[in-house]
Amino acid sequence: MRKYRSLIISGSIGNILENYDYILYANFAVVIGKLFFPFQDTYTSLLATFGVFAAGFITRPLGAIIFGHVGDKYGRKLSLSASIMLMSIPTAMIGILPTYSEVGILAPIFLILIRLLQGISIGGETSGFITYLLESAPDIKRKGFLGSFALASAAAGLFCGFLASFICNFYFAENEFAWKIPFLLSFPVGLIGFYIRNKLEETLEFKSMKNSGLLAKSPLVELFKTHLKEMMIMCGLFVSISVPFYIFFAFLSTFLVRILGYSQLQTSSIYLCSSAVFIFSSLLAGWLSDKFKIYKFLFSAIFVFVIFVFPIFFLILSKSYVLTLIGCICFIVIISFYQAPLLSVVTRIFPTKIRATGSALSFNVVSVIFGGFTPVFLTWLIGDSSNFYAIPFYLILSSMLTILTLNFAKRYLAL
């Protein structure tokens, strides 16, 4: 594994930046809601804020098609290098946007446009990284552990985003411009990431396909013609990545502040601890998955999640800081045991010539339906019913869909 150290580090930069960028919006949703959607009613303001969050997901399938095509036709390296710069620029622009009090309705319009650009750029990042990572080491036996670095680097990006939020809330709580600084920092980080990725070698599998003249003429057309079933299976498996991830990291952080009454500082500290644990639990899950049959490991992980999700939310909703922190850490550890090993499955499901397109489109279609709109749906549902336990119930329903899909994926996971 040591010889892949530089590959892991250089490839992780963009994944860290992606999740740093996205979590900033969720972390500062309360501030953004006040500045760009100054409604009197709490739920109306949150719905508008999360609605713009969801807008960033609408264009993600388009980004998946673009960057997947580039990755399958011209190389994984080019796709990753382009996406990281296109990702950092819109995020930095949020830090210089005028607010509603300054330009009126133009402020939320500009914010929506930026989120749409973010969605395009992010469309091929996570799936592109895992494809690049596993194809660069096609003979390695520890694919679960290697693939877990994709989730661990995402967790590292979340940690950086929560750290930025924590610093702003602790040291600059009274400064109305401090929230802009973390957004502006994404641009220089993006430049560094672009420079590092531009130095990467192309993957061994892609070079072999290119030299043999076996690249797909139209990856998207071939995906729908010959591998639609595999794409549907991958979508079902990805559901239990998107739903828990975006409930926890995009919805719950704002829910703790606006609904349960925790301070921004308390919430930032909870998420700072949770994301730090997420890094190590992801690597642990990936390491353990290599010691068992991948199908049994994934099935056991999602089944344990279904059993414990209600007790965990009993802790989270207790309004006790300590119990909420324990509940959040338990939640993050359990989901990592399903999510970290799953990322290595893309090499089992899709052949090399359409892998970038297939994995990117599957991941982002699910992100649109079950990820981006989940915070909006839950905010509306809770605001209408006042039943907070709708959250774990929704998690169980989505997990059942993944369990059903695992049965269809069994023959691929036996490889």
SEBA-104455 format. One record per residue (C-alpha): residue in three letters; x, y, z; chain. Coordinates in pm, 1 decimal. Example, Ala and Ser with C-alpha at 12.3 -4.5 7.8 and 13.67 -1.06 7.14 Angstrom:
# SEBA-104455
+-----+----------+----------+----------+---+
:   r :        X :        Y :        Z : c :
+-----+----------+----------+----------+---+
: ALA :   1230.0 :   -450.0 :    780.0 : A :
: SER :   1367.0 :   -106.0 :    714.0 : A :
+-----+----------+----------+----------+---+
This chain:
# SEBA-104455
+-----+----------+----------+----------+---+
:   r :        X :        Y :        Z : c :
+-----+----------+----------+----------+---+
: MET :      0.0 :      0.0 :      0.0 : A :
: ARG :    297.7 :    233.8 :     55.6 : A :
: LYS :    372.4 :    264.4 :   -314.7 : A :
: TYR :     23.0 :    408.5 :   -367.6 : A :
: ARG :     67.3 :    675.9 :    -99.3 : A :
: SER :    140.0 :    963.8 :   -337.9 : A :
: LEU :   -147.4 :    850.2 :   -562.7 : A :
: ILE :   -391.0 :    851.5 :   -270.5 : A :
: ILE :   -278.4 :   1192.5 :   -144.7 : A :
: SER :   -281.6 :   1364.5 :   -483.6 : A :
: GLY :   -615.2 :   1212.1 :   -582.9 : A :
: SER :   -775.8 :   1297.3 :   -249.9 : A :
: ILE :   -726.7 :   1673.6 :   -289.1 : A :
: GLY :  -1029.4 :   1721.7 :   -512.2 : A :
: ASN :  -1249.0 :   1495.4 :   -303.8 : A :
: ILE :  -1155.4 :   1693.5 :      6.1 : A :
: LEU :  -1233.6 :   2019.2 :   -172.8 : A :
: GLU :  -1567.4 :   1890.3 :   -305.4 : A :
: ASN :  -1696.2 :   1802.1 :     38.0 : A :
: TYR :  -1545.1 :   2113.2 :    194.7 : A :
: ASP :  -1732.0 :   2324.4 :    -60.2 : A :
: TYR :  -2064.3 :   2151.5 :    -14.6 : A :
: ILE :  -2056.7 :   2134.0 :    361.2 : A :
: LEU :  -1986.2 :   2506.1 :    386.1 : A :
: TYR :  -2326.8 :   2579.8 :    237.5 : A :
: ALA :  -2496.7 :   2344.8 :    483.1 : A :
: ASN :  -2295.2 :   2480.3 :    777.7 : A :
: PHE :  -2380.7 :   2838.9 :    698.5 : A :
: ALA :  -2739.1 :   2767.5 :    589.0 : A :
: VAL :  -2875.0 :   2967.1 :    881.2 : A :
: VAL :  -2661.8 :   3271.4 :    791.8 : A :
: ILE :  -2731.2 :   3232.9 :    418.7 : A :
: GLY :  -3103.8 :   3202.4 :    489.7 : A :
: LYS :  -3104.4 :   3532.7 :    679.5 : A :
: LEU :  -2895.6 :   3718.8 :    419.0 : A :
: PHE :  -3049.4 :   3583.8 :     99.3 : A :
: PHE :  -3399.4 :   3470.1 :    208.6 : A :
: PRO :  -3510.9 :   3707.3 :    486.3 : A :
: PHE :  -3849.2 :   3545.6 :    556.9 : A :
: GLN :  -4007.6 :   3581.0 :    900.4 : A :
: ASP :  -4108.8 :   3216.1 :    931.1 : A :
: THR :  -3827.5 :   2973.7 :   1021.9 : A :
: TYR :  -3949.6 :   2685.0 :    807.8 : A :
: THR :  -4008.7 :   2908.5 :    503.8 : A :
: SER :  -3654.9 :   3045.3 :    525.2 : A :
: LEU :  -3512.7 :   2693.9 :    565.7 : A :
: LEU :  -3716.5 :   2562.0 :    273.4 : A :
: ALA :  -3582.7 :   2839.4 :     50.2 : A :
: THR :  -3224.4 :   2781.8 :    166.0 : A :
: PHE :  -3242.3 :   2405.6 :    119.1 : A :
: GLY :  -3423.5 :   2460.2 :   -210.5 : A :
: VAL :  -3116.2 :   2639.8 :   -341.6 : A :
: PHE :  -2903.5 :   2359.3 :   -194.5 : A :
: ALA :  -3111.7 :   2114.5 :   -399.4 : A :
: ALA :  -3066.3 :   2328.7 :   -711.5 : A :
: GLY :  -2698.9 :   2239.5 :   -705.6 : A :
: PHE :  -2796.7 :   1876.0 :   -754.5 : A :
: ILE :  -3017.8 :   1928.4 :  -1059.0 : A :
: THR :  -2718.6 :   1984.0 :  -1286.6 : A :
: ARG :  -2508.4 :   1705.0 :  -1138.1 : A :
: PRO :  -2626.2 :   1442.4 :  -1392.3 : A :
: LEU :  -2524.0 :   1685.3 :  -1668.3 : A :
: GLY :  -2183.4 :   1715.3 :  -1505.2 : A :
: ALA :  -2168.4 :   1336.4 :  -1475.8 : A :
: ILE :  -2234.1 :   1297.9 :  -1849.5 : A :
: ILE :  -1972.2 :   1561.6 :  -1938.9 : A :
: PHE :  -1694.7 :   1446.4 :  -1707.1 : A :
: GLY :  -1782.6 :   1079.0 :  -1750.3 : A :
: HIS :  -1749.1 :   1120.6 :  -2127.8 : A :
: VAL :  -1416.4 :   1301.3 :  -2088.3 : A :
: GLY :  -1294.4 :   1033.3 :  -1848.6 : A :
: ASP :  -1391.4 :    742.2 :  -2076.0 : A :
: LYS :  -1277.8 :    903.8 :  -2403.2 : A :
: TYR :   -976.9 :   1117.1 :  -2311.6 : A :
: GLY :   -858.9 :    992.8 :  -1974.2 : A :
: ARG :   -937.7 :    991.5 :  -1603.4 : A :
: LYS :   -660.2 :   1241.5 :  -1532.0 : A :
: LEU :   -801.4 :   1512.4 :  -1763.0 : A :
: SER :  -1148.5 :   1474.1 :  -1613.5 : A :
: LEU :  -1022.2 :   1509.7 :  -1256.2 : A :
: SER :   -795.0 :   1805.9 :  -1337.7 : A :
: ALA :  -1076.6 :   1999.6 :  -1506.0 : A :
: SER :  -1339.0 :   1928.2 :  -1240.0 : A :
: ILE :  -1132.6 :   2058.4 :   -948.2 : A :
: MET :  -1089.4 :   2406.0 :  -1097.5 : A :
: LEU :  -1449.6 :   2429.8 :  -1212.0 : A :
: MET :  -1550.3 :   2334.5 :   -858.7 : A :
: SER :  -1342.5 :   2587.8 :   -665.1 : A :
: ILE :  -1435.5 :   2897.9 :   -867.5 : A :
: PRO :  -1816.3 :   2897.9 :   -803.1 : A :
: THR :  -1760.5 :   2824.5 :   -433.3 : A :
: ALA :  -1528.3 :   3124.2 :   -398.6 : A :
: MET :  -1789.5 :   3338.8 :   -575.6 : A :
: ILE :  -2039.9 :   3274.6 :   -293.8 : A :
: GLY :  -1801.5 :   3467.6 :    -68.4 : A :
: ILE :  -1830.8 :   3781.6 :   -282.7 : A :
: LEU :  -2203.7 :   3773.2 :   -358.5 : A :
: PRO :  -2413.3 :   4078.0 :   -263.3 : A :
: THR :  -2696.9 :   4003.8 :    -20.0 : A :
: TYR :  -3074.0 :   4053.2 :    -47.5 : A :
: SER :  -3054.2 :   4387.1 :    136.0 : A :
: GLU :  -2803.7 :   4511.6 :   -123.1 : A :
: VAL :  -2947.4 :   4396.5 :   -457.4 : A :
: GLY :  -3285.6 :   4248.4 :   -370.4 : A :
: ILE :  -3415.3 :   3950.5 :   -569.0 : A :
: LEU :  -3093.3 :   3935.4 :   -773.7 : A :
: ALA :  -2908.6 :   3798.0 :   -468.8 : A :
: PRO :  -3090.7 :   3460.4 :   -453.4 : A :
: ILE :  -3087.5 :   3441.4 :   -835.2 : A :
: PHE :  -2707.8 :   3475.1 :   -840.9 : A :
: LEU :  -2683.2 :   3218.8 :   -561.9 : A :
: ILE :  -2892.9 :   2969.6 :   -760.0 : A :
: LEU :  -2676.9 :   3017.5 :  -1071.9 : A :
: ILE :  -2362.7 :   2953.9 :   -871.9 : A :
: ARG :  -2511.6 :   2639.6 :   -720.4 : A :
: LEU :  -2599.0 :   2515.2 :  -1070.6 : A :
: LEU :  -2236.8 :   2564.6 :  -1178.2 : A :
: GLN :  -2118.8 :   2381.8 :   -868.4 : A :
: GLY :  -2344.8 :   2090.9 :   -956.2 : A :
: ILE :  -2196.2 :   2054.9 :  -1304.5 : A :
: SER :  -1837.5 :   2062.9 :  -1180.3 : A :
: ILE :  -1900.8 :   1817.9 :   -899.7 : A :
: GLY :  -2079.3 :   1568.0 :  -1124.8 : A :
: GLY :  -1776.0 :   1352.2 :  -1192.0 : A :
: GLU :  -1558.3 :   1414.7 :   -887.2 : A :
: THR :  -1624.6 :   1138.5 :   -630.7 : A :
: SER :  -1694.5 :    864.5 :   -884.4 : A :
: GLY :  -1404.2 :    987.0 :  -1098.7 : A :
: PHE :  -1170.1 :    967.6 :   -802.7 : A :
: ILE :  -1268.2 :    615.0 :   -702.7 : A :
: THR :  -1237.6 :    502.3 :  -1066.7 : A :
: TYR :   -893.4 :    659.4 :  -1092.7 : A :
: LEU :   -781.3 :    515.3 :   -760.4 : A :
: LEU :   -880.8 :    154.0 :   -828.8 : A :
: GLU :   -772.5 :    151.9 :  -1192.7 : A :
: SER :   -427.0 :    273.2 :  -1096.1 : A :
: ALA :   -384.5 :    -41.0 :   -887.3 : A :
: PRO :   -576.7 :   -309.3 :  -1079.9 : A :
: ASP :   -391.4 :   -604.0 :   -926.9 : A :
: ILE :   -413.9 :   -500.6 :   -564.7 : A :
: LYS :   -610.4 :   -742.8 :   -345.5 : A :
: ARG :   -704.2 :   -488.1 :    -82.0 : A :
: LYS :   -958.8 :   -303.4 :   -298.2 : A :
: GLY :  -1192.9 :   -236.1 :     -7.2 : A :
: PHE :   -922.1 :    -60.9 :    191.0 : A :
: LEU :   -792.0 :    131.1 :   -110.8 : A :
: GLY :  -1143.9 :    235.3 :   -208.8 : A :
: SER :  -1218.1 :    349.9 :    146.1 : A :
: PHE :   -976.8 :    638.9 :     95.6 : A :
: ALA :  -1242.8 :    795.7 :   -127.4 : A :
: LEU :  -1482.1 :    811.8 :    168.7 : A :
: ALA :  -1205.1 :    899.9 :    414.5 : A :
: SER :  -1096.5 :   1193.4 :    197.2 : A :
: ALA :  -1460.0 :   1304.6 :    173.3 : A :
: ALA :  -1472.3 :   1290.9 :    552.8 : A :
: ALA :  -1151.8 :   1496.2 :    565.8 : A :
: GLY :  -1319.8 :   1759.5 :    348.8 : A :
: LEU :  -1616.1 :   1762.3 :    585.3 : A :
: PHE :  -1379.4 :   1799.1 :    880.3 : A :
: CYS :  -1213.3 :   2101.0 :    716.3 : A :
: GLY :  -1553.5 :   2257.1 :    648.0 : A :
: PHE :  -1669.0 :   2204.9 :   1005.6 : A :
: LEU :  -1336.7 :   2334.9 :   1137.1 : A :
: ALA :  -1383.2 :   2652.5 :    932.9 : A :
: SER :  -1736.1 :   2686.7 :   1070.7 : A :
: PHE :  -1615.6 :   2622.4 :   1426.2 : A :
: ILE :  -1344.1 :   2889.1 :   1398.4 : A :
: CYS :  -1588.7 :   3142.8 :   1254.2 : A :
: ASN :  -1845.2 :   3075.0 :   1526.3 : A :
: PHE :  -1593.2 :   3071.9 :   1812.2 : A :
: TYR :  -1361.7 :   3357.8 :   1720.8 : A :
: PHE :  -1562.7 :   3572.8 :   1480.1 : A :
: ALA :  -1922.6 :   3526.9 :   1593.7 : A :
: GLU :  -1983.3 :   3902.9 :   1594.1 : A :
: ASN :  -1819.5 :   3965.1 :   1256.3 : A :
: GLU :  -2084.8 :   3966.5 :    984.5 : A :
: PHE :  -1827.9 :   3907.5 :    708.4 : A :
: ALA :  -1633.9 :   3618.2 :    867.4 : A :
: TRP :  -1856.2 :   3352.0 :    707.5 : A :
: LYS :  -1729.4 :   3458.6 :    362.6 : A :
: ILE :  -1365.2 :   3368.3 :    431.6 : A :
: PRO :  -1403.9 :   2985.0 :    418.4 : A :
: PHE :  -1573.3 :   3016.4 :     78.2 : A :
: LEU :  -1297.4 :   3239.3 :    -58.3 : A :
: LEU :  -1029.2 :   2994.3 :     57.3 : A :
: SER :  -1154.8 :   2727.2 :   -183.1 : A :
: PHE :   -998.3 :   2906.9 :   -482.4 : A :
: PRO :   -631.5 :   2885.4 :   -376.6 : A :
: VAL :   -691.4 :   2527.4 :   -260.9 : A :
: GLY :   -836.8 :   2451.0 :   -603.2 : A :
: LEU :   -525.9 :   2590.9 :   -771.9 : A :
: ILE :   -305.4 :   2367.0 :   -559.7 : A :
: GLY :   -523.1 :   2065.6 :   -636.8 : A :
: PHE :   -514.5 :   2140.6 :  -1010.2 : A :
: TYR :   -135.4 :   2161.8 :  -1005.5 : A :
: ILE :   -102.0 :   1830.8 :   -818.5 : A :
: ARG :   -354.6 :   1646.0 :  -1034.7 : A :
: ASN :   -193.5 :   1772.6 :  -1352.2 : A :
: LYS :    121.1 :   1584.1 :  -1246.7 : A :
: LEU :    -61.4 :   1250.3 :  -1213.4 : A :
: GLU :     -7.4 :    954.6 :  -1445.0 : A :
: GLU :   -300.7 :    813.3 :  -1639.8 : A :
: THR :   -447.6 :    491.2 :  -1497.5 : A :
: LEU :   -304.0 :    158.5 :  -1609.3 : A :
: GLU :   -640.8 :     18.1 :  -1718.7 : A :
: PHE :   -730.8 :    322.4 :  -1930.0 : A :
: LYS :   -390.3 :    325.8 :  -2101.5 : A :
: SER :   -427.9 :    -43.5 :  -2180.1 : A :
: MET :   -775.2 :     10.9 :  -2331.4 : A :
: LYS :   -654.5 :    309.0 :  -2533.3 : A :
: ASN :   -348.1 :    128.2 :  -2668.4 : A :
: SER :   -568.4 :   -165.3 :  -2769.8 : A :
: GLY :   -817.8 :     60.2 :  -2948.4 : A :
: LEU :  -1103.2 :    -62.4 :  -2727.7 : A :
: LEU :  -1234.9 :    270.9 :  -2597.8 : A :
: ALA :  -1609.9 :    329.2 :  -2638.8 : A :
: LYS :  -1705.4 :    559.4 :  -2927.2 : A :
: SER :  -1997.3 :    696.0 :  -2725.4 : A :
: PRO :  -1979.0 :    588.4 :  -2358.4 : A :
: LEU :  -2326.0 :    720.8 :  -2273.9 : A :
: VAL :  -2495.9 :    542.8 :  -2565.6 : A :
: GLU :  -2314.2 :    218.5 :  -2486.5 : A :
: LEU :  -2406.4 :    247.7 :  -2119.5 : A :
: PHE :  -2779.4 :    266.0 :  -2196.2 : A :
: LYS :  -2764.2 :      5.4 :  -2472.5 : A :
: THR :  -2570.7 :   -269.6 :  -2298.0 : A :
: HIS :  -2536.2 :   -188.8 :  -1926.8 : A :
: LEU :  -2864.4 :    -30.6 :  -1820.3 : A :
: LYS :  -2927.9 :   -312.4 :  -1571.5 : A :
: GLU :  -2589.1 :   -255.1 :  -1407.4 : A :
: MET :  -2661.1 :    116.6 :  -1383.9 : A :
: MET :  -2994.6 :     52.4 :  -1212.1 : A :
: ILE :  -2825.1 :   -182.9 :   -964.3 : A :
: MET :  -2557.2 :     75.3 :   -889.5 : A :
: CYS :  -2827.5 :    339.4 :   -834.8 : A :
: GLY :  -3001.0 :    116.5 :   -581.1 : A :
: LEU :  -2674.8 :     54.0 :   -397.4 : A :
: PHE :  -2592.4 :    425.0 :   -391.5 : A :
: VAL :  -2925.1 :    514.6 :   -225.6 : A :
: SER :  -2785.8 :    424.7 :    115.9 : A :
: ILE :  -2489.2 :    650.3 :     54.0 : A :
: SER :  -2688.3 :    957.9 :    -50.0 : A :
: VAL :  -2977.9 :    949.4 :    196.6 : A :
: PRO :  -2785.4 :    905.0 :    526.3 : A :
: PHE :  -2503.7 :   1131.3 :    406.9 : A :
: TYR :  -2720.4 :   1428.5 :    314.0 : A :
: ILE :  -2958.1 :   1386.1 :    605.7 : A :
: PHE :  -2667.6 :   1395.5 :    846.8 : A :
: PHE :  -2439.7 :   1650.0 :    685.0 : A :
: ALA :  -2680.5 :   1878.8 :    497.9 : A :
: PHE :  -3004.3 :   1865.8 :    696.8 : A :
: LEU :  -2934.8 :   1769.1 :   1056.2 : A :
: SER :  -2670.4 :   2034.7 :   1125.4 : A :
: THR :  -2921.8 :   2311.5 :   1050.6 : A :
: PHE :  -3201.5 :   2116.4 :   1223.8 : A :
: LEU :  -3002.9 :   2108.7 :   1549.5 : A :
: VAL :  -2971.3 :   2488.0 :   1546.1 : A :
: ARG :  -3305.6 :   2605.6 :   1413.5 : A :
: ILE :  -3535.2 :   2338.9 :   1561.2 : A :
: LEU :  -3363.9 :   2181.9 :   1863.8 : A :
: GLY :  -3209.2 :   2509.4 :   1979.4 : A :
: TYR :  -2839.3 :   2420.3 :   1987.0 : A :
: SER :  -2597.4 :   2708.1 :   1931.2 : A :
: GLN :  -2386.8 :   2727.0 :   1616.9 : A :
: LEU :  -2080.4 :   2664.5 :   1833.0 : A :
: GLN :  -2228.8 :   2350.5 :   1991.5 : A :
: THR :  -2338.0 :   2214.8 :   1653.2 : A :
: SER :  -1998.9 :   2286.6 :   1496.4 : A :
: SER :  -1823.4 :   2099.4 :   1777.4 : A :
: ILE :  -2057.7 :   1799.4 :   1739.3 : A :
: TYR :  -1989.2 :   1780.2 :   1367.8 : A :
: LEU :  -1619.2 :   1844.2 :   1409.0 : A :
: CYS :  -1594.3 :   1536.6 :   1634.3 : A :
: SER :  -1823.0 :   1328.1 :   1410.7 : A :
: SER :  -1631.8 :   1403.5 :   1090.0 : A :
: ALA :  -1299.0 :   1326.0 :   1260.2 : A :
: VAL :  -1436.9 :    985.6 :   1365.5 : A :
: PHE :  -1575.4 :    940.7 :   1012.1 : A :
: ILE :  -1222.7 :    952.4 :    864.6 : A :
: PHE :  -1095.5 :    665.2 :   1078.0 : A :
: SER :  -1414.0 :    455.7 :   1076.7 : A :
: SER :  -1414.1 :    467.3 :    693.9 : A :
: LEU :  -1059.8 :    331.8 :    674.4 : A :
: LEU :  -1139.5 :     68.8 :    937.8 : A :
: ALA :  -1450.2 :    -41.6 :    744.8 : A :
: GLY :  -1254.1 :    -66.9 :    420.3 : A :
: TRP :   -979.7 :   -270.1 :    589.3 : A :
: LEU :  -1230.0 :   -509.6 :    748.7 : A :
: SER :  -1425.7 :   -556.6 :    425.6 : A :
: ASP :  -1120.9 :   -714.4 :    260.2 : A :
: LYS :  -1132.0 :   -992.9 :    519.1 : A :
: PHE :  -1489.8 :  -1099.9 :    438.5 : A :
: LYS :  -1710.0 :  -1162.8 :    136.5 : A :
: ILE :  -1815.4 :   -818.8 :     15.0 : A :
: TYR :  -2184.2 :   -914.2 :    -27.0 : A :
: LYS :  -2214.6 :  -1044.5 :    329.5 : A :
: PHE :  -2025.7 :   -746.3 :    466.9 : A :
: LEU :  -2247.9 :   -489.8 :    291.1 : A :
: PHE :  -2568.7 :   -674.7 :    380.1 : A :
: SER :  -2468.8 :   -702.2 :    747.0 : A :
: ALA :  -2373.1 :   -333.9 :    763.4 : A :
: ILE :  -2701.2 :   -204.9 :    619.6 : A :
: PHE :  -2904.2 :   -449.4 :    832.0 : A :
: VAL :  -2733.9 :   -328.9 :   1152.3 : A :
: PHE :  -2807.2 :     29.2 :   1046.9 : A :
: VAL :  -3179.4 :    -46.6 :   1009.7 : A :
: ILE :  -3191.0 :   -203.8 :   1357.2 : A :
: PHE :  -3013.3 :     80.2 :   1537.1 : A :
: VAL :  -3134.6 :    391.1 :   1352.6 : A :
: PHE :  -3430.8 :    459.0 :   1588.2 : A :
: PRO :  -3226.6 :    421.8 :   1911.4 : A :
: ILE :  -2960.0 :    646.8 :   1760.4 : A :
: PHE :  -3212.9 :    917.6 :   1679.7 : A :
: PHE :  -3355.1 :    885.3 :   2029.1 : A :
: LEU :  -3011.9 :   1003.8 :   2145.9 : A :
: ILE :  -2977.3 :   1271.7 :   1878.6 : A :
: LEU :  -3320.8 :   1422.4 :   1950.2 : A :
: SER :  -3275.1 :   1411.9 :   2330.4 : A :
: LYS :  -3174.1 :   1782.7 :   2349.2 : A :
: SER :  -2882.3 :   1677.0 :   2569.3 : A :
: TYR :  -2552.8 :   1790.3 :   2415.6 : A :
: VAL :  -2362.4 :   1481.3 :   2532.9 : A :
: LEU :  -2629.8 :   1235.0 :   2418.5 : A :
: THR :  -2665.6 :   1412.2 :   2084.9 : A :
: LEU :  -2289.0 :   1393.2 :   2033.8 : A :
: ILE :  -2287.4 :   1019.8 :   2117.9 : A :
: GLY :  -2580.9 :    960.4 :   1883.5 : A :
: CYS :  -2412.5 :   1146.5 :   1597.3 : A :
: ILE :  -2088.1 :    952.5 :   1638.0 : A :
: CYS :  -2277.6 :    620.1 :   1647.8 : A :
: PHE :  -2465.4 :    720.6 :   1332.1 : A :
: ILE :  -2147.6 :    807.6 :   1143.5 : A :
: VAL :  -1964.7 :    489.9 :   1245.0 : A :
: ILE :  -2248.7 :    261.5 :   1136.9 : A :
: ILE :  -2302.1 :    424.6 :    795.4 : A :
: SER :  -1928.8 :    416.2 :    722.0 : A :
: PHE :  -1933.0 :     36.4 :    744.9 : A :
: TYR :  -2167.3 :     22.7 :    445.5 : A :
: GLN :  -2046.6 :    322.5 :    249.2 : A :
: ALA :  -1667.3 :    275.9 :    255.8 : A :
: PRO :  -1658.0 :    -79.2 :    107.4 : A :
: LEU :  -1932.9 :     -1.2 :   -144.5 : A :
: LEU :  -1718.0 :    249.1 :   -332.8 : A :
: SER :  -1486.6 :    -27.5 :   -455.2 : A :
: VAL :  -1782.2 :   -208.3 :   -612.8 : A :
: VAL :  -1781.2 :     14.7 :   -925.7 : A :
: THR :  -1493.1 :   -188.9 :  -1069.8 : A :
: ARG :  -1702.8 :   -505.2 :  -1028.0 : A :
: ILE :  -2019.3 :   -361.2 :  -1183.6 : A :
: PHE :  -1895.2 :   -158.6 :  -1484.5 : A :
: PRO :  -1635.6 :   -251.8 :  -1750.2 : A :
: THR :  -1342.5 :    -14.0 :  -1799.6 : A :
: LYS :  -1460.4 :    150.8 :  -2122.1 : A :
: ILE :  -1781.2 :    294.5 :  -1971.3 : A :
: ARG :  -1683.7 :    293.1 :  -1602.7 : A :
: ALA :  -1638.9 :    669.4 :  -1558.5 : A :
: THR :  -1974.1 :    745.9 :  -1723.6 : A :
: GLY :  -2163.0 :    461.8 :  -1555.2 : A :
: SER :  -2041.6 :    530.4 :  -1203.3 : A :
: ALA :  -2075.6 :    910.0 :  -1234.9 : A :
: LEU :  -2427.7 :    900.0 :  -1376.2 : A :
: SER :  -2548.4 :    639.1 :  -1125.4 : A :
: PHE :  -2406.5 :    830.5 :   -831.2 : A :
: ASN :  -2543.7 :   1167.1 :   -940.3 : A :
: VAL :  -2891.2 :   1056.6 :  -1047.1 : A :
: VAL :  -2932.2 :    912.4 :   -697.6 : A :
: SER :  -2781.7 :   1227.7 :   -545.8 : A :
: VAL :  -3048.0 :   1437.7 :   -719.4 : A :
: ILE :  -3345.4 :   1223.6 :   -619.8 : A :
: PHE :  -3243.2 :   1096.6 :   -277.6 : A :
: GLY :  -2974.6 :   1345.9 :   -177.0 : A :
: GLY :  -3037.6 :   1703.7 :   -278.8 : A :
: PHE :  -3413.2 :   1698.3 :   -223.8 : A :
: THR :  -3402.0 :   1506.0 :    103.9 : A :
: PRO :  -3343.2 :   1818.8 :    320.4 : A :
: VAL :  -3632.0 :   1995.9 :    142.9 : A :
: PHE :  -3864.8 :   1699.1 :    181.0 : A :
: LEU :  -3784.2 :   1643.3 :    549.2 : A :
: THR :  -3813.5 :   2014.6 :    632.2 : A :
: TRP :  -4159.9 :   2020.1 :    473.3 : A :
: LEU :  -4261.0 :   1689.7 :    635.5 : A :
: ILE :  -4150.1 :   1787.1 :    985.9 : A :
: GLY :  -4292.7 :   2136.2 :    953.5 : A :
: ASP :  -4626.2 :   1987.0 :    851.3 : A :
: SER :  -4642.5 :   1695.6 :   1096.2 : A :
: SER :  -4412.4 :   1809.1 :   1381.2 : A :
: ASN :  -4295.4 :   1446.3 :   1402.2 : A :
: PHE :  -3915.7 :   1440.9 :   1424.1 : A :
: TYR :  -3906.7 :   1060.9 :   1400.5 : A :
: ALA :  -4000.6 :   1093.7 :   1034.9 : A :
: ILE :  -3622.7 :   1121.7 :    983.2 : A :
: PRO :  -3525.9 :    766.9 :   1096.5 : A :
: PHE :  -3838.9 :    625.5 :    932.5 : A :
: TYR :  -3728.4 :    773.8 :    599.0 : A :
: LEU :  -3380.4 :    627.8 :    653.2 : A :
: ILE :  -3527.1 :    280.1 :    707.0 : A :
: LEU :  -3738.3 :    299.6 :    390.3 : A :
: SER :  -3438.0 :    400.3 :    180.2 : A :
: SER :  -3226.7 :    124.4 :    338.3 : A :
: MET :  -3489.8 :   -134.3 :    243.3 : A :
: LEU :  -3449.9 :    -28.8 :   -120.3 : A :
: THR :  -3075.2 :    -91.2 :    -93.0 : A :
: ILE :  -3126.0 :   -430.5 :     74.0 : A :
: LEU :  -3355.0 :   -530.5 :   -215.2 : A :
: THR :  -3093.8 :   -414.3 :   -467.4 : A :
: LEU :  -2819.1 :   -612.0 :   -294.4 : A :
: ASN :  -3002.3 :   -931.8 :   -386.7 : A :
: PHE :  -2987.5 :   -835.6 :   -756.7 : A :
: ALA :  -2621.1 :   -739.2 :   -721.4 : A :
: LYS :  -2519.2 :  -1067.2 :   -556.9 : A :
: ARG :  -2367.3 :  -1225.8 :   -868.9 : A :
: TYR :  -2151.8 :   -918.1 :   -935.9 : A :
: LEU :  -2033.2 :   -902.9 :   -576.2 : A :
: ALA :  -1933.9 :  -1268.8 :   -586.2 : A :
: LEU :  -1660.3 :  -1189.3 :   -841.1 : A :
+-----+----------+----------+----------+---+
